[in-house]
Amino acid sequence: EIDAATFQELNLPLQTIGQLVEFARNRTEFSTGEGGDLSENSLRTYNSLLNRLSDLYLGSSKSRFYDRFFGSLTSEDVDDLYQYNIQSVSKHHANMCNKVLKRVFNIGIKYKKARHNPFVGKRTSSTPPRRMKWTDAQLIKFIETSDKMDLWSMGTLALMCHDLCQRVGDVRQMKWQNFDGEYFSFYQEKTRKHTEGKGLPPLEIICTQRLIERLRPVYRTVNDYSRTIVEQPRLHKPFDKDQVNKFKRQIFSEAELPPELWLNDLRRTGLTQAGQAGLSITQLQSLSGHKDPSMLEVYVLKDRSTTISAQQQRGL
């Protein structure tokens, strides 16, 4: 059953894109909770995009985009919005805006607030996959500089992303209870809603020796294993995404590292090194957690050294 306020909201007439966006934001389909299918990171990204669109003025009349009647939004309007986002921000931003607005209109249709979705069937331009990778020297420099700046958590974050081949968002959420002194056992954010509590096993990854040596001394002093491993200095509170980026910039400046490197590039770096070492797609999946093997082909370099490693593993 639904309460009176929710019933009234569901039956209020909507006219503008802004009203439809706010309606969708209050539905379970646009949430991380029960019935929702968004991860916390996706929800943050979607809300950030929708907030930016609220300040957009588009077209010759310079009317505010959110003040437009959503029922009058045409296919040409969607194309104009897409091209504007490409030119003013980036192709990736334009693709994401189309994606989130398509979800908003689908929710509107489900609750009979909208009759059609002008974003359905719109082909977006593909963006080339990111190729940036860290060198071993850059990773070591980042960790050493973090420690000198009394930012142990940041150096640990970088090492965990690289050696465990995981995303920054997943490493930020890892707790000491996920670590047994040798292995990490955890659910990834992108798959947690579909695996945790449903009898499916978590991802289990053995640590590298250097990661064990970095973690164990602190692990032995922790009294509360529900604390996150990566946390704010002296506050024992988890880092959020903005804080990680803030400290990353400070460390990069001090260490004179190239600003075009991202922390999430460490996952790609680790997986590429694993592919170069001759790991099979199945072995790479055990590290990355990818369900689709085709997503990992980019990490397996089909060159002479790879075939030599393959033959050696066959014993030939």
N, C-alpha and C positions, 0 to 999 in steps of 0.2 A: 504493500500500500504506500501511497505518497501523501505527504501532508498538504494542508490547504495552500500554503505559500508556494510549494512546488507545483501544485495543480494549476494555480493562477498563472505562474510564470510560463508553464507549458502552453497555456491557452492565450497568452498575450500576442497580439499581432506584431510582427516584425516587418520593418521596411528597409532599413539601411544595412549596409555591409557591417558597420560597427556594431549594430544591434545583434546581427547574426553571429558575429565573432564572440561577443560576450555571452550569448546564449550557449554557444558550443562549448565555451570554456567552462561552463558550469555543469556540463554533462559528464557522466562517468566515462564515456568514450574518449574524453579529453583529459584523462587523469591517470595517475599511477596506482590508484586504489582498487578496491574490489570492482570488477567489471571493466576496468580500464586496461588498455594494452600498451601504454606508453612507459618507457623507462624514465627515471628521474632526469637523466641527461637529455633525453628527447623532449620532455615536457619543458625543461628550461630553454632549450633551443627554440622550440615552437613559440613559447611565450615571448621570447626576445624578438623573434621575427614579427610577430603580431603587434608588439609594442612599436616597433620601427615603422610598420605600415600605417599605424594610426596617425603618424605625422606626415604622411605622404600626400602631396598635392600633384595631381596628374591631369594632363589634357590641356587643350587650349583655353578652357574656362578656368583653369587653375583651381578647380573644386577639390575639396578634401576627399580622398579616396573612400574613407569610412563613411562619408555622408552620402555617397551614391546609393541609389535604390538597388539592392542586390538582384531584384527581379528583372532589371533592365540591363544587367551586365552582359555584354555580347562577347562572342568569340574574338572579335577584333579588339575589344577592350582588354581581354586577357593577353592577347599578343602584344599590345602596347605596354601593358604592365611588365610583361616578361622582358621586352627589349629595354625598357627603362632601367630595370634592375640590373641587367647585364652591363649596360653602359655606365651606370652610376656606381655600381658596387662590383659585382662579379657574376660569372656564369653560375658558379656554385650557389651564390645567394639567390639568384633568380630561380634556379631549380627548387631550392628549399621553400621559397615563398609560394610557388605553385603547389608544392606538395602539401603544405600546411593549409592553404586556402581550399584545396580539394577536400581535405578532411573536414574542414569547417562546413562546407556546403553539403557533404555527405551526411553529416550529423543533422543539418537543417532539413534535408529530405527525409531522413528517418523519422523525425518528429513532425513532419508535415508543415514545416515552416517555409521550405523552399520547394519549387517544383522541378527545377533542373539544375545541373551542375556544369557551369561553363568551363570548368577546368578538366573535366573528363575528356580523355582522348587527345589532350594537348601533348604533343611530343616535345620533350625537353632536350637540350643539347647535352651530349655527354661531356664530362670533364675528364681530362687525362689523369690517370692515377698518379698520386704523389710518389716521387722517387727518392727524396732526400734521405740520406743515411748518415749516422754518426761514425766517426773513426774511434778506435779504441782510445787514442790519445785525448780526444775531445771529451769522452765519457769520464776518463780518469781526472782530467782537469776540472770538470764540473763537480765531481764528488769531492776532490781536494779543496776546491774553493768553497763549496757548501760547508764543509767542516770548519774551515778557517773563519767563516762568517757566523759560526754557531748555528748553522742550519742543517743539523744532522738528518732531519727528516727529508729534506730536499735531495740530499745525496743518496739517501736510501731509496727514495721514490724513483730516482733515475736508474739506479742499479736493479731494482725490482722490475721495472718496465722492460729493461734490456734482457736480464738473465731469465726472467719468467715469461718473456714475450707477451706481456699484457698491456692493455690500455691504461692510460693515466687514471681515468675514472674508476676502473676496477681496483687499481692499486690503492687509490685514496681511501677506498672503503674497507680494505683488508684489516682485520683485527688480529691481535696477538693470539686469539683462540683459533685462528685459521692456520697457525704455524705450530708444528710440534717439535721444532728444533732441527728438522731435516726436510720435511715436506710442507707444502702449502696445499690446503684443501678448501675450495671456495666455489661459489656460483658466480658466473659473470653477470654483469648488470643486464646485458642484452638478452640473456636466456633465463635469468632468475625466475621470472614470472611463470615460465613454462616448464621449469624443472624442480625448483625448490619446493619441498613439501609434497611432491608427487611420486616419490619413490625412486626418482632418477638420481644417479650418483653425481657428486660434485666433480669439478675438474681437480685433479691431483697432479702436482708438479714437484719433482725433487729439486732442491736448491743447488746452485753451484757452490763450490767450496768457499769462494770469496764472499758470497752472500750470507752463508752460514756464519762465517767469521765476523761479519759486520753485525748481524742480528743477535747472535747468542749472548754476548755480554749484556745487552740491554734487556733481552728476553728474560734473563735470570733475575733482573731487578724489578720486573713489572709485578705489581700487586693485583691489578685489575685487568684480566685478559680480555675484557669486553672493549677495552680502549683500542682505537685505531693505531696502527703502527706509524703512519704518517700523520703527524699532528703539529699544531702550532707550538712554537718554542715556549716552554715554561707554563703554557696555559692548559696543556693536555686536552685540547679540543681539536676535532678533525679539521683539516684544511678544506676550504671550498675551492671551486674552480678559479675564482678571481684571485684568491690568495696565492695559489700555486703559480699563476701567471705573473703575479707581482714579484714574488721572490725569484722566479726564474729569470726575469729581466734583470734584477739586481745582480744575480750570480753571473749571468752572461756578460754584463758590463764589467764586473770585476775581473772575470777570467778572460775577457776579450775573445769570446766565442762568437761565431757568425750568427747574427740575429735571425737568419732565415731557417735555422734549425728549430724544430718543435720537439717537445718532450715525447709526444706520441710517435715521433719518428724512431724512437728507441725500440718500440715493438717491431717495426718493420726491419730495423737493423738486425735485431736478434734473430728474427725468422729468416732473413736473407743469409746470415752467417750459418744458420742451421741447414738451409738448403744447399749452400756451398760445401758444407761438410758431408753431403751425401745422404741426408735424411730423406726418407720416402714421404710421400704425401700423407700417409697414415700417421707416421711419426710426427710430422709437422702439426697435424690436427690434434694430436695428444698434447701439444704445447699451446697452440693458439686457441683451441676450443671451437674452431670453425666447423660448422655442420656440412657446408658445401665444399667438397674437395676442390672444385674448380677455382674457388677464391684463393687457393694457395699456390696455384701454378706459377704466379709471378715470382715467388720466392725460390723456385727450383730452377737454377740455371743449367740449361742443357748444353754444357760445354765439355771439353776433353777431361778436365779434372773431375767432373761429376761422373762420367762414364768409368774412369779409372777407379774411383771410390766404389762404384756399383760392382765392378768386377772383383775388387778386393773383398767386398762383403760376401760375394758368392764363393770366394775361395779359389778363384781361377787366376 
